[in-house]
Amino acid sequence: MDDNKGTGKEEIYSKRVRAGKRTYFFDVKATRSNDYYLTITESKKRFKEDGFYYEKHKIFLYKEDFDKFSNALDECIAHVKDELMPDFDFSQFDKDENATNDGDSMTNDIKWD
């Protein structure tokens, strides 16, 4: 949280989802005027000759779009699960990774379901 000090963008809450070679970060942040928004970051570890780096893509989601975004995401996931792959066992990917907390009490792994 200290890396945002002085920018007026305070991080309030954070969740991390590890997904194979990618990690997704869901961060709730506040502006100086206590207006809240969400950033969704996809991070991928990439290798180069002298080591590695993280390639990141970020989406900013503002409060007025929370319901539309959430509804669209839920509908798309339900369509894949119910219409395109009704016989697929998605639970095979579920792990209780909350036990692997890195010592950061605000960052836990979550499951999509």
Steps between C-alpha positions, in 0.01 A plus 500: 500500500791737555577513127183708453593747776455857391312412181154521656432139399476302820464123472213385722463127430674246280448146374739287297404212270776272378409343168779291353762730347287805574404680816201731526483779756172663601574821689246738650642850512382841614558843355580800718128576517419144621353389171560127452602308191642160413811412305532154346857412407616197304866424563703251296861406567704532181856389446776679313873446457610663824215383724129561510244777523128525566269599218195673644164602360267711709129583487349783703141437603302789644209467746237599244598195293527240781154348447523494119846343509406245768179401318678460165779294657252276683294452181806409292628251758152346536470471120828310475419276797133436422477519120842431349648257753215363716672166562839642593604479866626849579548407865814307405680836495386604847761500770477638847794735462396727785745303710785628278464857620836677455470670837308789344165480675331707229608277214334159468434274207138478387308247295279583202174317525 
